């Protein structure tokens, strides 16, 4: 079975760095791997279109790079099905969106772990990529690999923050990520990510996770945003999102070119420069 890079770093209490991708085109994952800068890619499947063949191809792309593993973010339903298919495709770690209760978190963990007495999960034997289809299915190594899969949960609902210690006490939770967008909406403060209540909740989640031995992760856009989290004790980061990177490039460079074209057109006509904004 393939070594899980993210699990290895967590167990060694070493920092980790990931990046978000919405694209299921495996070449994007290969580009991340070729950079040699990231420990894992997170396929943000909650927001992106994909099919089961795409998941397997993402798994194959990750397999090209021994230094890298993968994570898949999945929506609240159907958790078990999506977790099984992600892991079976070779995506070794799972980030679960929208848990609200202890029962939700227990369901997330069971979806990942093997259905055997030592693991207490619901994940059965399958003939999928993770076990090389027919070579390691149902083996002790298969159970071990499921035990080593990193289970991360989003804390993004008011009830989850209110009952945070209970949720993080569930055996098998390895990592936690605060979600300011959903949390602000659940408070009736939609879009107010910088509201004091939202910022207070984020710090509470990080401090509580550290106290309870669960790794907090921060999602950032630029390296200069990491400093405050490092000061808070955060070691795990996921930086950037492919669609946001592309949008910013289109907007900034397309806008700059439109300005140049407008200035040129104005110069040629002897008139006033006009910006082409569409």
PyMOL commands that set and color helices and strands:
alter all, ss='L'
color gray80, all
select helices_A, chain A and resi 5-11+26-35+52-63+79-88+102-112+129-131+140-148+158-162+164-168+180-186+196-212+223-225+227-232+242-269
alter helices_A, ss='H'
color red, helices_A
select strands_A, chain A and resi 16-21+40-43+69-74+93-96+151-155+175-178+215-220+236-241
alter strands_A, ss='S'
color yellow, strands_A
deselect
rebuild
show_as cartoon
